[in-house]
Amino acid sequence: MSYEKVKQAKETIIGIKQTVKAIQAGKVTEVIIAQDIEERFTRQLLEVTNEYSIPVTYVASRKQLGEASGIAVGTSVVALTE
């Protein structure tokens, strides 16, 4: 389901640092995180999503999340905007 949301999104933001910046700028409506990433990489991101009340959805695979985002490599985080 969440992979479909990513595929259908008009605009996405890929990567942890870019997602944090976009959340702080008020551009993000939801964050999708791959479960096959170490927690230490997402700790700051989760703090920011909690602070700004951004919903977080988890998916199983970085590789599939990257494919759904239209990139040739895996990604740990995708942010959805409007």
Backbone as a chain_set.jsonl record, in Angstrom:
{"seq": "MSYEKVKQAKETIIGIKQTVKAIQAGKVTEVIIAQDIEERFTRQLLEVTNEYSIPVTYVASRKQLGEASGIAVGTSVVALTE", "coords": {"N": [[0.815, -1.197, 0.0], [1.829, 1.347, 0.903], [3.951, 1.595, -0.843], [2.565, 2.046, -3.17], [1.449, 4.541, -2.612], [3.743, 6.099, -2.727], [4.499, 5.735, -5.402], [2.337, 6.989, -6.672], [2.492, 9.586, -5.822], [2.777, 13.048, -6.499], [4.942, 14.645, -5.933], [7.95, 13.868, -4.308], [10.296, 13.608, -1.61], [13.519, 12.56, -1.192], [15.607, 10.782, 1.004], [17.221, 11.141, 4.208], [18.337, 13.578, 5.359], [17.332, 15.551, 3.604], [14.626, 15.142, 3.963], [14.254, 15.838, 6.682], [14.848, 18.597, 6.553], [12.77, 19.422, 4.85], [10.509, 18.807, 6.395], [10.842, 20.601, 8.51], [10.469, 22.896, 7.083], [7.809, 22.788, 6.604], [6.694, 21.307, 4.505], [6.017, 18.61, 4.297], [3.756, 15.853, 4.315], [3.593, 13.202, 5.011], [5.775, 10.565, 6.077], [7.707, 7.928, 4.808], [9.376, 5.091, 5.862], [11.934, 2.743, 5.409], [12.116, -0.483, 6.807], [14.415, -1.968, 6.908], [16.689, -0.582, 7.766], [19.195, 0.686, 9.935], [18.401, 1.715, 13.246], [19.803, 3.887, 14.321], [20.212, 5.616, 12.213], [17.756, 6.741, 11.701], [16.917, 7.994, 13.983], [17.083, 10.854, 14.583], [15.362, 11.791, 12.599], [12.908, 10.63, 13.354], [12.488, 11.964, 15.758], [12.027, 14.554, 14.807], [9.731, 14.125, 13.215], [7.916, 13.477, 15.216], [7.893, 15.855, 16.695], [6.756, 17.647, 14.848], [4.381, 16.434, 14.336], [4.054, 14.602, 12.171], [2.817, 11.963, 10.26], [4.139, 8.63, 10.24], [5.002, 5.929, 8.21], [5.884, 2.546, 7.85], [7.785, 0.496, 5.651], [8.868, -2.594, 4.157], [11.309, -2.78, 2.635], [14.292, -1.169, 1.535], [15.195, -1.267, -1.071], [12.837, -1.741, -2.598], [11.455, 0.555, -1.9], [13.045, 2.526, -3.047], [12.709, 1.826, -5.759], [9.963, 2.315, -6.032], [10.059, 5.025, -5.784], [11.161, 5.777, -8.1], [13.883, 5.692, -8.535], [17.114, 4.233, -9.199], [18.43, 2.978, -7.158], [18.339, 1.792, -3.732], [16.464, 3.405, -1.091], [16.273, 4.828, 2.144], [14.389, 6.51, 3.237], [11.439, 8.235, 2.315], [9.726, 11.185, 1.743], [6.455, 12.401, 1.572], [4.794, 14.975, -0.116], [2.127, 17.369, -0.381]], "CA": [[0.0, 0.0, 0.0], [2.649, 2.554, 0.973], [4.72, 1.696, -2.086], [1.649, 2.651, -4.135], [1.375, 5.97, -2.288], [4.962, 6.723, -3.23], [4.417, 5.729, -6.867], [1.297, 7.913, -7.12], [2.754, 10.944, -5.343], [3.23, 14.003, -7.511], [6.268, 15.1, -5.526], [8.526, 13.2, -3.148], [11.614, 14.04, -1.167], [14.226, 11.312, -0.916], [16.767, 10.887, 1.874], [16.966, 11.57, 5.586], [18.636, 15.005, 5.568], [16.397, 16.357, 2.822], [13.315, 14.998, 4.598], [14.251, 16.65, 7.907], [14.751, 20.002, 6.133], [11.434, 19.655, 4.3], [9.561, 18.803, 7.524], [11.014, 21.873, 9.214], [9.932, 23.948, 6.212], [6.364, 22.633, 6.524], [6.31, 20.784, 3.199], [5.802, 17.165, 4.308], [2.491, 15.376, 4.871], [3.802, 11.844, 5.523], [7.12, 10.022, 5.868], [7.769, 6.483, 4.64], [10.702, 4.638, 6.267], [12.208, 1.323, 5.191], [12.436, -1.157, 8.063], [15.721, -2.607, 6.87], [17.731, 0.409, 8.037], [19.515, 0.732, 11.363], [17.678, 2.751, 13.996], [20.643, 5.076, 14.556], [20.085, 6.52, 11.078], [16.447, 7.394, 11.673], [16.598, 8.556, 15.303], [16.799, 12.297, 14.477], [14.172, 11.951, 11.763], [11.727, 10.298, 14.158], [12.289, 13.061, 16.709], [11.44, 15.673, 14.067], [8.35, 13.782, 12.839], [7.099, 13.596, 16.434], [7.786, 17.273, 17.031], [5.883, 18.31, 13.888], [3.185, 15.59, 14.196], [4.011, 14.044, 10.822], [2.618, 10.516, 10.316], [5.22, 7.79, 9.728], [4.611, 4.597, 7.776], [7.049, 1.698, 7.603], [7.73, -0.515, 4.599], [9.859, -3.636, 4.413], [12.553, -2.827, 1.878], [14.892, 0.03, 0.935], [15.258, -1.466, -2.522], [11.499, -1.527, -3.156], [11.105, 1.961, -1.692], [13.753, 3.244, -4.101], [12.032, 1.535, -7.022], [8.683, 3.031, -6.02], [10.385, 6.445, -5.915], [11.65, 6.026, -9.45], [15.342, 5.751, -8.601], [17.699, 2.925, -9.481], [19.041, 2.438, -5.943], [17.447, 1.807, -2.577], [16.437, 4.593, -0.237], [15.752, 4.509, 3.47], [13.307, 7.41, 3.605], [10.771, 9.064, 1.304], [8.711, 12.079, 2.3], [5.393, 12.79, 0.652], [4.262, 16.333, 0.033], [0.723, 17.416, -0.776]], "C": [[0.86, 1.263, 0.0], [3.531, 2.722, -0.251], [3.855, 2.369, -3.152], [1.499, 4.148, -3.883], [2.576, 6.705, -2.862], [4.911, 6.817, -4.749], [3.441, 6.781, -7.384], [1.546, 9.36, -6.719], [3.27, 11.833, -6.463], [4.639, 14.484, -7.208], [6.709, 14.339, -4.292], [9.875, 13.822, -2.832], [12.318, 12.779, -0.695], [15.443, 11.594, -0.041], [16.431, 11.499, 3.219], [17.176, 13.075, 5.761], [17.642, 15.903, 4.837], [15.001, 16.306, 3.433], [13.218, 15.847, 5.854], [14.093, 18.125, 7.545], [13.345, 20.328, 5.625], [10.368, 19.662, 5.392], [9.627, 20.145, 8.245], [10.484, 23.047, 8.399], [8.427, 23.826, 6.023], [5.855, 22.042, 5.225], [5.842, 19.332, 3.202], [4.471, 16.796, 4.952], [2.613, 13.976, 5.471], [5.218, 11.407, 5.206], [7.03, 8.504, 5.792], [9.204, 6.055, 4.942], [10.823, 3.141, 6.004], [12.638, 0.686, 6.512], [13.819, -1.777, 8.064], [16.878, -1.603, 6.941], [17.958, 0.434, 9.54], [18.846, 1.931, 12.03], [18.501, 4.023, 14.178], [20.543, 6.086, 13.414], [18.772, 7.301, 11.107], [16.07, 8.081, 12.99], [16.229, 10.035, 15.217], [15.527, 12.54, 13.674], [12.905, 11.681, 12.566], [11.442, 11.366, 15.212], [11.594, 14.241, 16.021], [10.0, 15.363, 13.662], [7.427, 13.871, 14.049], [6.854, 15.06, 16.786], [6.785, 17.999, 16.13], [4.599, 17.517, 13.604], [2.986, 15.087, 12.764], [3.816, 12.533, 10.933], [3.779, 9.761, 9.65], [4.653, 6.421, 9.392], [5.879, 3.819, 7.479], [6.759, 0.723, 6.477], [8.91, -1.456, 4.802], [11.234, -3.369, 3.81], [13.006, -1.488, 1.322], [14.888, -0.074, -0.584], [13.905, -1.178, -3.166], [11.057, -0.078, -3.0], [11.798, 2.833, -2.738], [13.088, 3.058, -5.453], [10.711, 2.301, -7.122], [8.892, 4.535, -6.209], [10.911, 6.797, -7.295], [13.154, 6.181, -9.545], [15.897, 4.334, -8.692], [18.358, 2.275, -8.266], [18.019, 2.471, -4.807], [17.504, 3.129, -1.844], [15.792, 4.232, 1.092], [14.522, 5.316, 3.827], [12.763, 8.143, 2.376], [9.727, 9.901, 2.028], [7.709, 12.423, 1.212], [4.976, 14.221, 0.944], [2.838, 16.29, -0.473], [0.374, 16.361, -1.711]], "O": [[0.642, 2.156, -0.818], [3.831, 3.845, -0.659], [4.352, 3.169, -3.945], [1.43, 4.935, -4.827], [2.443, 7.797, -3.415], [5.242, 7.855, -5.321], [3.689, 7.4, -8.419], [0.882, 10.266, -7.223], [4.099, 11.415, -7.272], [5.436, 14.706, -8.12], [5.942, 14.18, -3.342], [10.501, 14.47, -3.671], [11.776, 12.02, 0.109], [16.211, 12.52, -0.303], [15.483, 12.272, 3.351], [16.289, 13.769, 6.257], [17.169, 16.897, 5.389], [14.277, 17.302, 3.426], [12.204, 16.511, 6.073], [13.293, 18.829, 8.161], [12.798, 21.386, 5.935], [9.42, 20.443, 5.321], [8.599, 20.749, 8.551], [10.097, 24.072, 8.959], [7.821, 24.665, 5.355], [4.696, 22.253, 4.869], [5.313, 18.865, 2.193], [4.096, 17.342, 5.99], [1.826, 13.603, 6.341], [5.797, 11.818, 4.2], [6.362, 7.87, 6.61], [10.146, 6.585, 4.353], [9.925, 2.368, 6.337], [13.439, 1.262, 7.249], [14.349, -2.083, 9.132], [17.899, -1.756, 6.271], [17.029, 0.229, 10.322], [18.744, 3.012, 11.449], [17.946, 5.122, 14.189], [20.765, 7.279, 13.621], [18.702, 8.413, 10.583], [15.003, 8.687, 13.085], [15.179, 10.438, 15.719], [14.714, 13.394, 14.028], [11.934, 12.43, 12.464], [10.283, 11.639, 15.523], [10.686, 14.85, 16.586], [9.134, 16.234, 13.752], [6.279, 14.296, 13.922], [5.739, 15.447, 17.133], [6.048, 18.868, 16.597], [3.82, 17.893, 12.728], [1.882, 15.145, 12.222], [4.582, 11.875, 11.638], [4.322, 10.2, 8.636], [3.919, 5.827, 10.182], [6.835, 4.362, 6.925], [5.654, 0.194, 6.354], [9.843, -1.139, 5.539], [12.241, -3.708, 4.431], [12.222, -0.758, 0.716], [14.614, 0.897, -1.29], [13.829, -0.458, -4.161], [10.365, 0.459, -3.865], [11.199, 3.776, -3.256], [12.921, 4.016, -6.207], [10.385, 2.863, -8.168], [8.019, 5.232, -6.725], [11.086, 7.971, -7.622], [13.659, 6.737, -10.52], [15.237, 3.366, -8.312], [18.799, 1.129, -8.347], [16.969, 3.103, -4.918], [18.473, 3.879, -1.962], [14.868, 3.42, 1.144], [13.696, 4.873, 4.625], [13.518, 8.603, 1.519], [8.943, 9.385, 2.825], [8.08, 12.7, 0.072], [4.827, 14.621, 2.099], [2.392, 15.249, -0.955], [-0.777, 16.269, -2.137]]}, "num_chains": 1, "name": "protein.A"}
